[in-house]
Amino acid sequence: MILKFNWLILFEIYLNILSSNSAIFHVAQFGAYPNDNIDDSRAIQLAVNRAIRSELNSTVVFGAGIYNLSSAINITNAINLTITGQGMSETLLVGNNPIFIFTAEYCQGITIRSFSIDFDPLPFTGGYVVQVNNTYIDVRVVSPHRTDVNRKVVSIFRYDPMEQRPAFGVKAYQIFQSPPNNVSTTIVESGVLRLPIERRYEFVEGDPIVALFDLPANALSIKYSSDVFIESITVHASWMMGLLTFRATRLTVLDYHAEPGQGRWLSTNSDCMHFTDAREYINLSNSKCHLTGDDGCNIHKVYLQIAEVINTTALVLKAIGWIEPVRIGEGIRLEFTSKQKPFTSYTSGTIISSSLTNSTDSMLFLFDSPVNISVGDWAYVSDRLTVTIRNFTVENNRGRGALLEARNIDMQHSTFNRTSAPALFFQPSMFWREGPGARNVTLSNNLYINCNEGISQHKGIITFLPDPVQTNPVIEDIRIESSTFYFGNFSQGLIQGNNVNNVLLTGNYIATNSSQPLITICNSRNMTASNNTVIDTQSKIQEYYVFDETSPCQMNLSSLIDLPPSAFNSSFAPPVNIFQ
């Protein structure tokens, strides 16, 4: 082992001399060979380190074939670095532990492209319940899922093998648990795996289920980096999210996919994509999320709490429920909200400097002008982000199609097919410390098929629902146009409009099989519709909208609602065809 280690060091020195004028680093030069079933982590890390130190426009190149990784590849302080395979069907990176595949921090110009990611062992399993009691369920595992032992089961949901998606309608359920450290999966007999549970829940013998194991790592993680380009990547499995970015500036995602391996009932355990506190822009196009364990994509800022007011220009901010340090950066503008109205900004200030406190989750910030705030109030980065989404598909996932807590969103030519929860969910949330309320949103030429039929249903295929519900609008300027909606047998309404202002619904084709109102309104203003076609496949809609008067919703807090039947009696073909 010592001789091999020394040889690798000498080999790296030799390559440093040979490649001093080269910007291309083949992982094979460092000892990473495909298809040999040998751990390639160290050799790949050497190639990446050498490329970073070259300070050139460097490219790390994988050949065709399968590479095995037992540990994450760390990319730190890279400048204009490209990591590339030979294509999604040609280069496969397999994690042999619950790891990140690539984790990048503090990079300027990083491109990751042209390969697929998978894990062996898998982060989940699937099969049919054969026995259930108050402390465990026994599951006959269906190939290619496996009977992996010593796994912590954090979640179990019912699957529908005929429809090949998470169960829907009355058969939908999911349990979440925090299993004790001394309880894990065991083998009962050949092909039968025992899953510990906290109580009996809703399990019935014969139920097809998917069990998700502990969630320690995302497949791709990009933090505190700029000019990030993700292209032609397929994630077949991930222990948590497929792609996570944290404070990425200028982010492009092109031809990215979460796609289960052959015969599997799941791809990623959690979100397909998750973008936290992105800056300037996110461009997402030609991508697909299939059979993911949660949302297709989630875009949001992070709420920080005012822990201490030193003076009017010096504040200590604390992260609640986040493990990341509160490193926001100088020259960044923050908006402040009160404890009573956490989604309504009442003042703002620009950071001129910051310093760490004695706590790892708080920092002292100095501002360029006085800010009149109180301890316990909230702050988030002033949202100048622009989100452009084109040709994005989410289908058969367990959660929402897209959770959008950002401003300046333009989504077009996208498809949401059989999502368990709403296709589009607009929810600034103090439970998750995510926001702000969406503003300036255009949703155009999109297709919605049988959405909002399973777990975590709400009252709309498109749902606006702050958490907690407010007495005033906090989501504003929404245009829904030239889109096609097909209701499933268990779909709820078209729109749930809580705390939303200035919504226009125009030029849409709506095929429903329910007599229930299309739109539910709570504490909202300026909702209008025109030139929509409604096809009732079973029964006539009795009324097109209804007020939700469940506290704190009040009819008198909604106004300027212009949704007459005439706005829904046009006659035209679907603007987006299901067969296109």
VEXDREN-2710 file (C-alpha; in Angstrom, 1 decimal):
% VEXDREN-2710
k/r/px/py/pz
1/MET/0.0/0.0/0.0
2/ILE/2.9/2.4/0.9
3/LEU/4.7/1.6/-2.4
4/LYS/1.5/2.2/-4.4
5/PHE/0.9/5.5/-2.6
6/ASN/4.5/6.7/-3.3
7/TRP/4.1/5.6/-6.9
8/LEU/1.0/7.8/-7.3
9/ILE/2.8/10.8/-5.8
10/LEU/5.8/10.3/-8.1
11/PHE/3.4/9.8/-11.1
12/GLU/1.6/13.0/-10.2
13/ILE/4.9/15.0/-10.1
14/TYR/5.9/13.5/-13.5
15/LEU/2.5/14.5/-15.0
16/ASN/3.0/18.0/-13.5
17/ILE/6.1/18.4/-15.6
18/LEU/4.7/16.9/-18.8
19/SER/1.4/18.7/-18.7
20/SER/2.6/22.2/-17.6
21/ASN/1.4/23.5/-20.9
22/SER/-1.7/21.3/-21.2
23/ALA/-5.2/21.9/-20.0
24/ILE/-6.6/18.4/-20.5
25/PHE/-6.3/15.7/-17.8
26/HIS/-7.5/12.2/-18.5
27/VAL/-8.4/10.3/-15.4
28/ALA/-6.7/7.2/-16.8
29/GLN/-3.4/9.1/-16.6
30/PHE/-3.9/9.1/-12.8
31/GLY/-4.9/5.4/-12.5
32/ALA/-8.7/5.6/-13.0
33/TYR/-9.7/2.9/-15.5
34/PRO/-13.2/1.9/-16.4
35/ASN/-14.8/-1.5/-16.0
36/ASP/-12.3/-2.9/-13.6
37/ASN/-14.5/-2.8/-10.5
38/ILE/-11.7/-1.1/-8.6
39/ASP/-12.3/2.1/-6.5
40/ASP/-11.4/5.1/-8.7
41/SER/-12.0/7.8/-6.1
42/ARG/-8.3/8.6/-5.3
43/ALA/-7.2/8.6/-8.9
44/ILE/-10.1/10.9/-10.0
45/GLN/-9.4/13.2/-7.1
46/LEU/-5.7/13.4/-8.1
47/ALA/-6.8/14.4/-11.7
48/VAL/-9.1/17.1/-10.4
49/ASN/-6.5/18.5/-8.0
50/ARG/-3.9/18.7/-10.8
51/ALA/-6.4/20.4/-13.1
52/ILE/-7.3/23.0/-10.4
53/ARG/-3.6/23.7/-9.7
54/SER/-2.9/24.2/-13.4
55/GLU/-4.8/27.5/-13.3
56/LEU/-5.7/27.0/-16.9
57/ASN/-9.0/26.4/-18.6
58/SER/-8.7/22.8/-17.6
59/THR/-10.7/19.8/-18.6
60/VAL/-10.9/16.5/-16.6
61/VAL/-11.9/13.7/-19.0
62/PHE/-13.5/10.4/-18.3
63/GLY/-13.4/7.6/-20.9
64/ALA/-16.4/5.4/-21.8
65/GLY/-17.3/2.7/-19.3
66/ILE/-18.1/2.3/-15.6
67/TYR/-16.1/4.0/-12.8
68/ASN/-16.5/3.1/-9.1
69/LEU/-16.3/5.6/-6.3
70/SER/-16.2/4.9/-2.6
71/SER/-15.8/8.6/-1.6
72/ALA/-16.8/12.0/-2.9
73/ILE/-14.8/14.0/-5.4
74/ASN/-14.1/17.4/-3.9
75/ILE/-13.7/20.4/-6.1
76/THR/-12.6/23.6/-4.3
77/ASN/-11.5/27.0/-5.6
78/ALA/-11.5/25.9/-9.2
79/ILE/-11.4/28.5/-12.0
80/ASN/-12.8/27.6/-15.4
81/LEU/-12.8/23.8/-14.8
82/THR/-14.7/21.3/-17.0
83/ILE/-15.4/17.7/-15.9
84/THR/-16.7/15.6/-18.8
85/GLY/-17.5/12.1/-19.7
86/GLN/-18.2/10.7/-23.2
87/GLY/-22.0/11.0/-22.9
88/MET/-24.9/9.9/-20.7
89/SER/-25.1/6.5/-22.2
90/GLU/-21.3/6.1/-22.4
91/THR/-19.8/7.1/-19.0
92/LEU/-21.3/5.9/-15.8
93/LEU/-20.1/6.9/-12.3
94/VAL/-21.3/4.5/-9.6
95/GLY/-21.2/5.4/-5.9
96/ASN/-20.5/2.3/-3.8
97/ASN/-21.2/4.2/-0.5
98/PRO/-23.9/6.7/0.5
99/ILE/-21.8/9.6/-0.8
100/PHE/-21.8/12.8/-2.9
101/ILE/-20.4/12.0/-6.3
102/PHE/-19.1/15.6/-6.9
103/THR/-19.2/18.4/-4.3
104/ALA/-17.9/21.8/-5.5
105/GLU/-17.3/24.9/-3.4
106/TYR/-16.0/28.4/-4.1
107/CYS/-15.5/27.8/-7.8
108/GLN/-15.6/30.4/-10.6
109/GLY/-16.6/28.8/-13.9
110/ILE/-17.4/25.1/-13.5
111/THR/-18.9/22.8/-16.1
112/ILE/-20.0/19.2/-15.3
113/ARG/-21.4/17.3/-18.3
114/SER/-21.8/14.1/-20.3
115/PHE/-22.2/11.2/-17.9
116/SER/-24.6/9.3/-15.8
117/ILE/-24.7/8.6/-12.0
118/ASP/-25.9/5.6/-10.2
119/PHE/-25.4/3.9/-6.8
120/ASP/-24.7/0.3/-5.7
121/PRO/-26.0/-0.4/-3.2
122/LEU/-29.2/1.5/-3.9
123/PRO/-30.6/4.1/-1.5
124/PHE/-34.0/2.5/-1.5
125/THR/-35.8/-0.8/-2.0
126/GLY/-39.2/-1.9/-3.2
127/GLY/-41.6/-4.8/-3.0
128/TYR/-44.8/-6.2/-1.5
129/VAL/-45.8/-6.3/2.2
130/VAL/-46.1/-9.9/3.3
131/GLN/-46.4/-9.3/7.1
132/VAL/-47.1/-6.3/9.3
133/ASN/-47.3/-5.6/13.0
134/ASN/-46.7/-2.7/15.3
135/THR/-42.9/-2.7/15.1
136/TYR/-42.0/-3.9/11.6
137/ILE/-43.2/-4.9/8.2
138/ASP/-41.8/-7.7/6.1
139/VAL/-41.4/-7.0/2.4
140/ARG/-40.8/-9.5/-0.4
141/VAL/-38.4/-7.4/-2.5
142/VAL/-38.9/-7.1/-6.2
143/SER/-35.8/-7.3/-8.4
144/PRO/-33.8/-5.3/-9.3
145/HIS/-34.3/-3.9/-5.8
146/ARG/-32.3/-5.6/-3.1
147/THR/-32.5/-6.9/0.4
148/ASP/-29.8/-4.7/1.9
149/VAL/-29.3/-5.0/5.6
150/ASN/-28.3/-2.5/8.3
151/ARG/-30.2/0.4/6.6
152/LYS/-32.1/3.1/8.4
153/VAL/-35.6/3.4/6.9
154/VAL/-36.7/7.1/7.0
155/SER/-39.7/6.9/4.8
156/ILE/-42.1/4.4/3.2
157/PHE/-44.7/5.2/0.5
158/ARG/-47.3/3.1/-1.4
159/TYR/-46.5/2.5/-5.0
160/ASP/-48.7/1.5/-7.9
161/PRO/-46.9/-1.1/-10.0
162/MET/-49.6/-1.1/-12.7
163/GLU/-49.5/2.7/-13.2
164/GLN/-45.7/2.7/-12.4
165/ARG/-46.0/5.7/-10.1
166/PRO/-46.6/6.5/-6.5
167/ALA/-50.0/5.5/-5.4
168/PHE/-52.8/8.0/-5.9
169/GLY/-56.4/8.6/-4.9
170/VAL/-57.6/6.7/-1.8
171/LYS/-54.7/4.3/-2.0
172/ALA/-52.0/7.0/-1.4
173/TYR/-50.1/7.1/1.8
174/GLN/-46.6/7.8/3.1
175/ILE/-45.0/7.5/6.5
176/PHE/-41.9/9.4/7.8
177/GLN/-39.9/8.3/10.8
178/SER/-36.7/8.8/12.7
179/PRO/-35.6/5.3/13.5
180/PRO/-33.4/4.6/16.5
181/ASN/-29.7/4.0/15.8
182/ASN/-29.9/0.4/17.0
183/VAL/-32.8/-0.6/14.7
184/SER/-32.2/-1.3/11.0
185/THR/-33.2/-3.6/8.2
186/THR/-32.6/-7.4/8.5
187/ILE/-33.1/-10.5/6.4
188/VAL/-36.1/-12.7/7.4
189/GLU/-35.6/-15.3/4.6
190/SER/-34.4/-15.3/1.1
191/GLY/-35.9/-12.3/-0.7
192/VAL/-37.7/-11.0/2.3
193/LEU/-36.5/-7.8/4.1
194/ARG/-37.7/-6.7/7.5
195/LEU/-38.3/-2.9/7.8
196/PRO/-38.5/-1.4/11.4
197/ILE/-41.4/1.0/11.9
198/GLU/-42.5/3.2/14.7
199/ARG/-46.1/2.0/14.6
200/ARG/-48.4/0.1/12.3
201/TYR/-49.6/3.1/10.3
202/GLU/-51.7/2.2/7.2
203/PHE/-49.8/-0.9/5.9
204/VAL/-51.8/-3.8/4.6
205/GLU/-50.5/-7.2/3.5
206/GLY/-50.1/-7.1/-0.2
207/ASP/-49.3/-3.4/-0.4
208/PRO/-46.6/-2.5/-2.9
209/ILE/-44.2/-0.1/-1.2
210/VAL/-41.0/1.8/-1.7
211/ALA/-38.7/2.2/1.4
212/LEU/-36.2/5.1/1.4
213/PHE/-33.1/4.6/3.4
214/ASP/-31.2/7.3/5.4
215/LEU/-30.6/10.6/3.4
216/PRO/-27.0/11.6/3.9
217/ALA/-25.8/12.9/0.5
218/ASN/-26.8/14.5/-2.8
219/ALA/-25.5/13.2/-6.1
220/LEU/-24.2/16.6/-7.2
221/SER/-23.6/19.5/-4.8
222/ILE/-22.5/23.0/-5.9
223/LYS/-22.0/25.7/-3.2
224/TYR/-20.8/29.3/-3.2
225/SER/-19.8/29.1/-6.9
226/SER/-20.4/31.2/-10.0
227/ASP/-20.9/30.5/-13.7
228/VAL/-22.1/27.0/-13.1
229/PHE/-23.0/24.8/-16.1
230/ILE/-24.7/21.4/-15.7
231/GLU/-25.2/19.6/-19.1
232/SER/-26.2/16.2/-20.3
233/ILE/-26.4/14.5/-16.9
234/THR/-28.6/11.5/-15.9
235/VAL/-29.0/10.6/-12.3
236/HIS/-30.4/7.1/-11.9
237/ALA/-30.4/7.1/-8.1
238/SER/-29.4/9.4/-5.3
239/TRP/-29.4/9.1/-1.5
240/MET/-31.0/12.5/-1.3
241/MET/-31.3/15.1/-4.1
242/GLY/-30.0/14.7/-7.6
243/LEU/-28.7/18.2/-7.9
244/LEU/-28.3/20.7/-5.0
245/THR/-26.9/24.3/-5.4
246/PHE/-26.4/26.7/-2.6
247/ARG/-25.7/30.4/-3.4
248/ALA/-24.8/29.7/-7.0
249/THR/-24.4/32.7/-9.2
250/ARG/-25.4/32.4/-12.9
251/LEU/-26.6/28.8/-13.1
252/THR/-27.4/26.9/-16.3
253/VAL/-28.9/23.4/-16.3
254/LEU/-29.3/21.9/-19.8
255/ASP/-30.4/18.3/-20.6
256/TYR/-30.4/17.1/-17.0
257/HIS/-32.4/14.0/-16.1
258/ALA/-33.5/12.0/-13.1
259/GLU/-34.4/8.7/-14.5
260/PRO/-34.8/5.4/-12.6
261/GLY/-32.7/2.4/-13.6
262/GLN/-34.4/-0.4/-15.5
263/GLY/-37.2/-1.9/-13.5
264/ARG/-36.8/0.3/-10.5
265/TRP/-39.6/2.1/-8.7
266/LEU/-37.7/5.3/-7.9
267/SER/-34.8/7.5/-9.0
268/THR/-33.8/10.1/-6.4
269/ASN/-34.8/9.7/-2.8
270/SER/-35.7/13.5/-2.6
271/ASP/-35.8/16.4/-5.0
272/CYS/-34.7/16.1/-8.6
273/MET/-33.2/19.6/-8.3
274/HIS/-33.0/22.0/-5.5
275/PHE/-31.7/25.6/-5.8
276/THR/-31.1/27.6/-2.6
277/ASP/-30.3/31.3/-2.6
278/ALA/-29.3/31.4/-6.3
279/ARG/-28.1/34.8/-7.7
280/GLU/-28.6/36.6/-11.0
281/TYR/-30.2/33.8/-13.0
282/ILE/-31.2/30.2/-13.3
283/ASN/-31.7/28.9/-16.9
284/LEU/-33.3/25.4/-16.9
285/SER/-34.1/23.7/-20.2
286/ASN/-34.6/20.4/-21.9
287/SER/-34.7/18.5/-18.7
288/LYS/-36.8/15.8/-17.1
289/CYS/-37.5/14.5/-13.6
290/HIS/-39.1/11.0/-13.5
291/LEU/-40.2/9.0/-10.4
292/THR/-38.4/11.2/-7.9
293/GLY/-39.0/10.9/-4.2
294/ASP/-40.1/14.5/-3.8
295/ASP/-40.3/17.8/-5.9
296/GLY/-39.1/18.1/-9.5
297/CYS/-37.4/21.4/-8.6
298/ASN/-37.4/23.8/-5.7
299/ILE/-36.2/27.4/-6.0
300/HIS/-36.0/29.5/-2.9
301/LYS/-34.1/31.9/-0.6
302/VAL/-33.3/31.3/3.0
303/TYR/-34.9/33.1/5.9
304/LEU/-32.5/34.2/8.7
305/GLN/-33.6/35.5/12.1
306/ILE/-32.4/38.6/13.8
307/ALA/-30.8/37.3/17.0
308/GLU/-29.4/40.6/18.3
309/VAL/-29.6/44.3/17.5
310/ILE/-26.2/45.9/18.3
311/ASN/-27.3/49.3/16.9
312/THR/-29.2/50.5/13.9
313/THR/-26.5/49.5/11.5
314/ALA/-25.1/46.4/13.2
315/LEU/-27.1/43.1/13.5
316/VAL/-26.5/39.5/14.4
317/LEU/-28.3/37.1/12.1
318/LYS/-28.9/33.5/12.9
319/ALA/-29.7/30.5/10.6
320/ILE/-32.6/28.4/11.9
321/GLY/-32.6/24.8/10.8
322/TRP/-29.7/25.2/8.4
323/ILE/-26.2/23.8/8.9
324/GLU/-24.6/26.2/6.5
325/PRO/-22.8/29.3/8.1
326/VAL/-24.5/32.6/7.4
327/ARG/-22.0/33.7/4.8
328/ILE/-24.0/36.1/2.6
329/GLY/-21.3/38.4/1.2
330/GLU/-20.6/42.1/1.0
331/GLY/-22.6/44.3/-1.2
332/ILE/-25.7/42.1/-0.9
333/ARG/-29.0/43.7/-0.1
334/LEU/-31.3/42.1/2.5
335/GLU/-35.0/42.6/2.9
336/PHE/-36.5/42.5/6.4
337/THR/-40.0/41.2/7.5
338/SER/-41.7/41.2/10.9
339/LYS/-42.6/38.2/13.1
340/GLN/-46.3/39.0/12.5
341/LYS/-46.0/39.3/8.7
342/PRO/-43.0/37.2/7.7
343/PHE/-43.7/37.5/3.9
344/THR/-44.2/41.2/3.7
345/SER/-41.0/43.3/3.4
346/TYR/-41.0/46.5/5.4
347/THR/-37.4/47.7/5.1
348/SER/-34.0/46.7/3.5
349/GLY/-30.3/47.3/3.9
350/THR/-27.0/46.6/2.1
351/ILE/-24.2/44.6/3.8
352/ILE/-20.9/46.4/3.9
353/SER/-19.0/43.9/6.1
354/SER/-19.6/40.7/8.2
355/SER/-17.7/38.7/10.8
356/LEU/-18.2/35.4/12.5
357/THR/-19.6/35.3/16.1
358/ASN/-18.9/32.7/18.7
359/SER/-21.7/30.6/17.2
360/THR/-21.3/28.7/13.9
361/ASP/-24.8/29.5/12.8
362/SER/-24.7/33.3/13.2
363/MET/-22.8/36.3/11.9
364/LEU/-22.5/40.0/12.7
365/PHE/-23.5/42.2/9.8
366/LEU/-22.8/45.9/9.3
367/PHE/-25.1/47.8/7.0
368/ASP/-24.6/51.0/4.9
369/SER/-27.6/52.7/6.4
370/PRO/-29.8/52.4/9.5
371/VAL/-32.4/49.6/9.6
372/ASN/-35.2/49.8/12.1
373/ILE/-35.8/46.2/13.0
374/SER/-36.5/44.0/16.1
375/VAL/-35.1/40.8/17.6
376/GLY/-37.1/37.9/16.2
377/ASP/-37.8/39.5/12.9
378/TRP/-36.6/37.9/9.6
379/ALA/-34.2/38.7/6.8
380/TYR/-33.5/37.2/3.3
381/VAL/-31.5/38.2/0.3
382/SER/-33.3/40.7/-1.8
383/ASP/-34.5/38.6/-4.8
384/ARG/-33.1/39.9/-8.1
385/LEU/-33.0/36.4/-9.5
386/THR/-34.4/35.7/-13.0
387/VAL/-35.7/32.1/-13.5
388/THR/-36.2/30.9/-17.1
389/ILE/-37.6/27.4/-17.6
390/ARG/-38.1/25.8/-21.0
391/ASN/-39.1/22.3/-22.0
392/PHE/-39.0/20.9/-18.5
393/THR/-40.9/17.7/-17.7
394/VAL/-41.9/16.3/-14.4
395/GLU/-43.8/13.0/-14.3
396/ASN/-44.8/10.3/-11.8
397/ASN/-43.0/12.0/-8.9
398/ARG/-44.1/11.7/-5.2
399/GLY/-44.1/15.5/-4.5
400/ARG/-44.8/18.7/-6.4
401/GLY/-43.8/19.3/-10.0
402/ALA/-42.1/22.6/-9.1
403/LEU/-42.0/24.6/-5.8
404/LEU/-41.3/28.2/-6.8
405/GLU/-40.4/30.7/-4.1
406/ALA/-38.7/33.3/-6.2
407/ARG/-39.4/36.4/-8.4
408/ASN/-39.2/36.9/-12.1
409/ILE/-40.1/33.5/-13.3
410/ASP/-40.8/32.6/-17.0
411/MET/-41.9/29.0/-17.6
412/GLN/-42.9/27.9/-21.0
413/HIS/-43.4/24.6/-23.0
414/SER/-43.2/22.4/-20.0
415/THR/-45.1/19.3/-19.0
416/PHE/-46.4/18.1/-15.6
417/ASN/-47.7/14.6/-15.8
418/ARG/-49.3/12.7/-12.9
419/THR/-47.6/14.6/-10.1
420/SER/-48.8/13.4/-6.6
421/ALA/-49.1/17.0/-5.3
422/PRO/-49.8/20.2/-7.2
423/ALA/-48.0/20.6/-10.5
424/LEU/-46.8/24.1/-9.4
425/PHE/-46.7/25.1/-5.8
426/PHE/-46.0/28.7/-4.7
427/GLN/-45.4/28.6/-0.9
428/PRO/-43.2/30.8/1.1
429/SER/-42.8/28.8/4.3
430/MET/-41.7/29.7/7.8
431/PHE/-41.8/26.0/8.6
432/TRP/-38.9/25.4/6.1
433/ARG/-37.6/29.0/6.4
434/GLU/-38.0/29.4/2.6
435/GLY/-39.2/32.3/0.6
436/PRO/-40.0/34.9/-0.6
437/GLY/-43.4/35.2/-2.1
438/ALA/-43.3/34.8/-5.9
439/ARG/-43.7/37.9/-8.0
440/ASN/-43.8/38.6/-11.8
441/VAL/-44.5/35.0/-12.9
442/THR/-45.5/33.9/-16.5
443/LEU/-46.7/30.4/-17.1
444/SER/-47.3/29.9/-20.8
445/ASN/-47.8/27.1/-23.2
446/ASN/-47.5/24.4/-20.6
447/LEU/-49.3/21.0/-20.3
448/TYR/-50.8/19.6/-17.1
449/ILE/-52.0/16.0/-17.1
450/ASN/-53.7/14.2/-14.1
451/CYS/-51.8/16.3/-11.5
452/ASN/-52.5/16.6/-7.8
453/GLU/-53.8/13.1/-7.3
454/GLY/-51.8/11.6/-4.5
455/ILE/-49.8/12.6/-1.4
456/SER/-49.9/16.2/-0.1
457/GLN/-52.9/17.2/-2.2
458/HIS/-54.1/20.8/-2.2
459/LYS/-57.0/22.5/-3.8
460/GLY/-55.4/23.4/-7.1
461/ILE/-53.2/21.9/-9.9
462/ILE/-51.6/25.3/-9.5
463/THR/-51.5/26.3/-5.8
464/PHE/-50.7/29.6/-4.1
465/LEU/-50.5/28.9/-0.3
466/PRO/-48.2/30.7/2.1
467/ASP/-47.4/28.9/5.3
468/PRO/-48.8/30.2/7.5
469/VAL/-51.7/31.8/5.6
470/GLN/-51.8/35.6/5.8
471/THR/-54.5/38.1/5.9
472/ASN/-52.9/40.1/3.0
473/PRO/-51.6/39.1/-0.5
474/VAL/-47.9/38.2/-0.6
475/ILE/-47.7/36.5/-4.0
476/GLU/-48.2/38.9/-6.9
477/ASP/-48.4/39.4/-10.7
478/ILE/-49.2/35.9/-12.1
479/ARG/-50.1/35.2/-15.7
480/ILE/-51.4/31.7/-16.7
481/GLU/-52.0/31.5/-20.4
482/SER/-52.2/29.4/-23.5
483/SER/-51.9/26.1/-21.5
484/THR/-53.7/22.8/-21.4
485/PHE/-55.1/21.2/-18.3
486/TYR/-56.4/17.6/-18.2
487/PHE/-57.9/16.6/-14.8
488/GLY/-57.5/13.1/-13.5
489/ASN/-60.2/11.2/-11.6
490/PHE/-58.7/12.4/-8.3
491/SER/-57.5/15.9/-9.3
492/GLN/-58.7/18.7/-7.1
493/GLY/-59.4/22.2/-8.5
494/LEU/-57.5/24.2/-11.1
495/ILE/-56.2/27.0/-8.8
496/GLN/-56.0/27.5/-5.1
497/GLY/-55.4/31.2/-4.6
498/ASN/-54.4/32.1/-1.1
499/ASN/-52.9/35.5/-0.4
500/VAL/-52.3/36.2/-4.1
501/ASN/-52.7/39.5/-6.0
502/ASN/-53.1/40.2/-9.7
503/VAL/-53.7/36.9/-11.3
504/LEU/-54.7/36.6/-15.0
505/LEU/-56.0/33.3/-16.4
506/THR/-56.4/33.5/-20.2
507/GLY/-56.4/31.4/-23.3
508/ASN/-56.3/28.1/-21.5
509/TYR/-58.0/24.8/-22.3
510/ILE/-59.4/23.0/-19.2
511/ALA/-60.8/19.5/-19.4
512/THR/-62.4/18.5/-16.1
513/ASN/-64.6/15.7/-14.9
514/SER/-65.8/17.3/-11.7
515/SER/-68.6/19.7/-10.9
516/GLN/-66.5/21.3/-8.2
517/PRO/-65.4/24.9/-8.5
518/LEU/-62.3/25.5/-10.6
519/ILE/-60.8/28.1/-8.3
520/THR/-60.7/28.5/-4.5
521/ILE/-60.0/32.0/-3.2
522/CYS/-58.6/33.1/0.2
523/ASN/-57.6/36.7/1.1
524/SER/-56.8/37.6/-2.5
525/ARG/-57.3/40.5/-4.9
526/ASN/-57.4/41.2/-8.6
527/MET/-58.1/37.8/-10.0
528/THR/-59.4/37.9/-13.5
529/ALA/-60.0/35.5/-16.4
530/SER/-60.8/35.7/-20.1
531/ASN/-61.1/33.5/-23.2
532/ASN/-60.8/30.1/-21.6
533/THR/-62.3/26.9/-22.8
534/VAL/-63.8/24.4/-20.3
535/ILE/-64.8/20.9/-21.3
536/ASP/-66.9/19.1/-18.8
537/THR/-66.4/15.4/-19.4
538/GLN/-69.0/14.2/-16.9
539/SER/-71.0/17.0/-15.3
540/LYS/-71.4/20.7/-15.5
541/ILE/-69.4/23.0/-13.2
542/GLN/-71.9/24.5/-10.8
543/GLU/-69.8/27.6/-10.1
544/TYR/-66.3/28.6/-11.3
545/TYR/-65.0/29.9/-8.0
546/VAL/-65.7/29.8/-4.3
547/PHE/-64.3/31.6/-1.3
548/ASP/-62.5/29.6/1.3
549/GLU/-63.8/30.9/4.7
550/THR/-61.7/28.6/6.9
551/SER/-59.9/30.7/9.4
552/PRO/-57.9/32.9/8.8
553/CYS/-59.5/33.2/5.4
554/GLN/-62.3/35.7/5.2
555/MET/-64.5/36.6/2.2
556/ASN/-64.3/40.3/2.9
557/LEU/-60.5/40.2/2.6
558/SER/-60.8/39.2/-1.1
559/SER/-61.8/41.8/-3.6
560/LEU/-61.8/42.7/-7.3
561/ILE/-62.6/39.1/-8.3
562/ASP/-63.7/39.0/-12.0
563/LEU/-64.2/35.3/-12.9
564/PRO/-67.6/35.2/-14.7
565/PRO/-68.9/32.1/-16.5
566/SER/-68.3/34.0/-19.8
567/ALA/-64.6/33.9/-19.2
568/PHE/-64.7/30.1/-19.5
569/ASN/-67.1/29.5/-22.4
570/SER/-64.8/29.9/-25.4
571/SER/-64.3/27.0/-27.8
572/PHE/-60.9/26.2/-29.2
573/ALA/-58.6/23.2/-29.5
574/PRO/-56.0/22.5/-26.8
575/PRO/-53.2/25.0/-27.3
576/VAL/-50.7/22.4/-26.1
577/ASN/-51.4/18.9/-27.4
578/ILE/-50.9/15.8/-25.3
579/PHE/-49.3/14.0/-28.2
580/GLN/-46.8/16.7/-29.1
END
